[in-house]
Every structure is written in structure tokens, then in C-alpha cells.
Amino acid sequence: MTDKLIIFDTTLRDGEQSPGASMTRDEKLRIARQLERLKVDVIEAGFAASSNGDFDAVQAIANAIKDSTICSLARANDRDISRAAEALQGARSARIHTFIATSALHMEKKLRMTPEQVLEQAKLSVRFARNLVADVEFSPEDGYRSDIDYLCRVIEAVIKEGATTINVPDTVGYAVPELYGNFIKTLRERVPNSDKAIWSVHCHNDLGMAVANSLAGVKIGGARQVECTINGLGERAGNCALEEIVMAVKTRRDYFNLDMNVDALQILAASRMVSQTTGFVVQPNKAVVGANAFAHASGIHQDGMLKARETYEIMRAEDVGWTASKMVLGKLSGRNAFKQRLLDLGVQMESETDINNAFAKFKDLADRKSEIFDEDILALVSDASVLQMHEQYGFVALSQHSETGERPQARVTFTVDGQEVKGSSDGNGPVDASLKAIETHVKSGAEMVLYSVNAISGSTESQGEVTVRLQSSGRIVNGVGSDPDIVVASAKAYLSALSKLHSKADRVPAQG
């Protein structure tokens, strides 16, 4: 007999809390469609009360996704919960996830509430949420560092109020596997009505043990839901990585004896989409989805692989979506073929105008690059110049000159609120000169805290994908740009980041 393990993906909520990983509504919707294709059970679409933008994203996802439960986070108060319920109205299956801190440290220093006040607030919030939706999840924030006697009281009370899932987060990544697994086990044994709810784990990766802790919570503690993100995306050191949890349970089914709904063939596509959307590059030696995850350099390993694949591979690359890259479209491809390929890749654009803009960019790229790969198309439609045509700043053209012994010069033409402007400057290199040329007009005063270049595919004519992270007045944003010319990609990324800095949408960070 086997049990089912529920996969709860929080890439669009907790993953988005990575500095600079904030996503637009359309980007969130595109990733949600891929998560649905991946067949995750629950998609935590955002924190509806945090901003109008997040509300719109949760609402759009709730209306579009039919095969996964759509969840919104809410603090333990009526306003947050009402806002979440409103955003989720169009969902075929909706869940409200409410939380309040229960550790002594958080209650005293952050909430400035007594344990009895927190207990009462937890009960009231779950009761209120349960009257709005049938599926309510409760999380005691910083649960692992909470007093276990008090935590048992809180969990018993919220289950009585109708909580259907109890999530015990290791909010600060302090746990170690054996202790965390036994902590969940003890809670389930001591809470009298523990069998009335599904138990969940949510682990952060500050000590590099998020996946191990989550698996211990499942195996030792008896949890049957794991909260995770694509690529382990998340604030600080990140969250438990979905791809590692899924493949650990699938590969070691002899040990875990659990079934899942997840279609592992969609893992790599989800990983690439999240990476290209957020600009957070996947490290080459990352398990399952890293470029070297199935590469064998050692002669001994290569010899073993040639004789019997299973000598050095415990899972097959193709089982998670790795295949040899092939040209999917070329310069003679028509609009309908391009549109169909976008749908195959999980990209659904809002209007014919967006499709036409994307197709024009594709044709331009095909004139400059002989082979067009799926990665190129995903990067192209992630480009601010396609999906964010109405942003404050847009790239038009660039010229630059550099030679040995001379200081590079650059001239950049770009739009500001639809009006073309030009800037020119010298710099330490062509990229530096180009970005300084933009700044001569913009004068943002922003600090660049990250500049990263990644090749989208594996040849010298590959598109370069550049991530620029800017910080200004305590706000951190990412801009991503792609182009076969790395200097142009850099300018696009910089303008994209400036547009996000210019946006006035407020974001209220949540913990969980």
C-alpha cells in the first residue's frame, strides 16, 4: 500500500521573496501554466493582500488554472483573509493559507502579543477563513523554534476551527533532519485531533538541509505535503527544491513508498522558465536541473556508462525533460507555427498585438542566428521589449566603439514613456560605457548589486542572457535582457531593471 505525497509549490509566493525575483502578473501566469502542466497539486499564487499587483496575479491565476488548487497567503486578520478569498473567487479549487508566529521570540519581538492573544487570533482567523472557503491551511510561523506544549495547543485549536492542512515551517532553516522529523512525529502524536488534518512541511535552506529536513518530516514525521519551489528559489538561501524532492521520492520509491501526481518530464522546462523569468541562473552542479547533473567527465565513469548506464546514473536525464536541443523554428517559419510553439512551451499571450510583437522579434533573431532553440524563444518572450511594451524605458538601438589602448565609447537610443532619447558616454569597457550612456539621461542614482551573464544555448552564436540587479531607496529589482550581442543584452537588462524601479507597485513581504 502507498500513500500520496501532495506537492505544494510556492515559487510564485515564497520564491518571489528572493531579492530581485519579483515577477509581473503575466510572468506569474505563464509560470503557473507550466506548474499546472507539471501537475503540482497546489500552487501558492501569491499574497493577495500585499499589493494590487499581487491581487491581480492571484486572481488571474485562479481564473486560468483548472487542474491545480490555487492558494493565497494571508496573515491572521480579517482584511488579509477577505482579500485572499476575493482573489480566489474564480478558482475551481481554492485554498486560503493563513499564518501567525508562535515562537516566543517572534511573539515578543515582532508581534508584541502574548501567547494567549496569538492563540485567540489563530482560532479567529481560521474560523473566518473556513466560512469563506472549504480548504484552509494554517502555519505557525517559526513553528520549529516554538515551545512544543504551546504549539500543540495552537494546532489542536485551529484544527477544531476547521483547518484542513497544518504546516509546520522551519522558517529560518535551523532544523536538522532527525530532530525535525521527530518534532513533526511528536506533534502528530500529542495533538488529539491530528488525524483530522493533513500535515505539511516547509523548510528553508539556510544550512543546506531544506530537502533533507522535508524528507525527514515525511518519512519520520508522517507529513503528507511538502512545500517547495522550482530551483529552490526563495529568500536568503532559498527553499526546499521541488525537483529534488520529486526525484528523491521517485528514485527511492522503495524507501518512501509514496505516490505523486507530478509529471517529472516537465521539471526541466519549469526550471528554465523560472530561471529565465527571474534572472536567477541555475548553478551547473545543481541536482536534477543543473547543466552538469547528467554529465560524466571521469574516464572511469565514462567507461562504466558505455558498458551499463546504471553504473553511474540512478535516474535518466530524459525522465526530467533533458533532451538534445534541436532547432524548432527557422527564418522561414510562419506566424502560426511560432504561435503553436509558444503554446507548446506554456506561453499564452494576452493579445494578438503581443503575439505580433513577439513574432517580429523572433524574425529579427532568426535573421541573425541560424538555429533557434526553445531556450531562445523563452528568453525572447521574457524580454521586456516583448511582454512589457508599456514600461517606462525601452531599448531602441546601440552603437559602440572599442579598441585596444582606447577608452570605449557608446551611444544608446531608448524610449522614455514612448519618447525616443539618446545618451552617450565612455567607460571602462563597452558594457560600462553603454550603461553609463543610459544614465546620462536617466540619472537614477541606483546601485548595481549584481551583473551576471549566461549563455542561453551552447554555441558561439548563442544569445547572451544578462541579469542586472539594482538597488535604490531600499528597493531591489532584477532586469533581464537577451540578445546575441552581449552589450545590447546588457542595455536591455539595465532598462528593464530601471522600469521596475520606476514602478510604484508596493510589495509587502511575508514570512512562512
C-alpha positions, 0 to 999 in steps of 0.5 A: 500500500502507498500513500500520496505525497501532495506537492505544494509549490510556492515559487510564485509566493515564497520564491518571489521573496528572493531579492530581485525575483519579483515577477509581473502578473503575466510572468506569474501566469505563464509560470503557473501554466507550466506548474499546472502542466507539471501537475503540482497539486497546489500552487501558492499564487501569491499574497493577495493582500500585499499589493494590487499587483499581487491581487491581480496575479492571484486572481488571474491565476485562479481564473486560468488554472483548472487542474491545480488548487490555487492558494493565497497567503494571508496573515491572521486578520480579517482584511488579509483573509477577505482579500485572499478569498476575493482573489480566489473567487474564480478558482475551481479549487481554492485554498486560503493559507493563513499564518501567525508566529508562535515562537516566543521570540517572534511573539515578543519581538515582532508581534508584541502579543502574548501567547494567549492573544496569538492563540485567540487570533489563530482560532479567529482567523481560521474560523473566518477563513473556513466560512469563506472557503472549504480548504484552509491551511494554517502555519505557525510561523517559526513553528520549529523554534516554538515551545512544543506544549504551546504549539500543540495547543495552537494546532489542536485549536485551529484544527477544531476551527476547521483547518484542513492542512497544518504546516509546520515551517522551519522558517529560518532553516535551523532544523536538522533532519532527525530532530525535525522529523521527530518534532513533526512525529511528536506533534502528530502524536500529542495533538488529539485531533491530528488525524483530522488534518493533513500535515505539511512541511516547509523548510528553508535552506539556510544550512543546506538541509531544506530537502533533507529536513522535508524528507525527514518530516515525511518519512519520520514525521508522517507529513503528507505535503511538502512545500517547495519551489522550482530551483529552490528559489526563495529568500536568503538561501532559498527553499526546499527544491521541488525537483529534488524532492520529486526525484528523491521520492521517485528514485527511492520509491522503495524507501518512501513508498509514496505516490505523486501526481507530478509529471517529472518530464516537465521539471526541466522546462519549469526550471528554465522558465523560472530561471529565465523569468527571474534572472536567477541562473541555475548553478551547473552542479545543481541536482536534477536541473543543473547543466552538469547533473547528467554529465560524466567527465571521469574516464572511469565513469565514462567507461562504466556508462558505455558498458551499463548506464546504471553504473553511474546514473540512478535516474535518466536525464530524459525522465526530467525533460533533458533532451538534445536541443534541436532547432524548432523554428527557422527564418522561414517559419510562419506566424502560426507555427511560432504561435503553436510553439509558444503554446507548446512551451506554456506561453499564452499571450494576452493579445494578438498585438503581443503575439505580433510583437513577439513574432517580429522579434523572433524574425529579427533573431532568426535573421541573425542566428541560424538555429533557434532553440526553445531556450531562445524563444523563452528568453525572447518572450521574457524580454521586456521589449516583448511582454512589457511594451508599456514600461517606462524605458525601452531599448531602441538601438546601440552603437559602440566603439572599442579598441585596444589602448582606447577608452570605449565609447557608446551611444544608446537610443531608448524610449522614455514613456514612448519618447525616443532619447539618446545618451552617450558616454565612455567607460571602462569597457563597452558594457560600462560605457553603454550603461553609463550612456543610459544614465546620462539621461536617466540619472537614477542614482541606483546601485548595481548589486549584481551583473551576471551573464549566461549563455542561453544555448551552447554555441558561439552564436548563442544569445547572451542572457544578462541579469542586472540587479539594482538597488535604490531607496531600499528597493531591489529589482532584477532586469533581464535582457537577451540578445546575441550581442552581449552589450545590447543584452546588457542595455536591455537588462539595465532598462528593464531593471530601471522600469521596475524601479520606476514602478510604484507597485508596493510589495509587502513581504511575508514570512512562512 
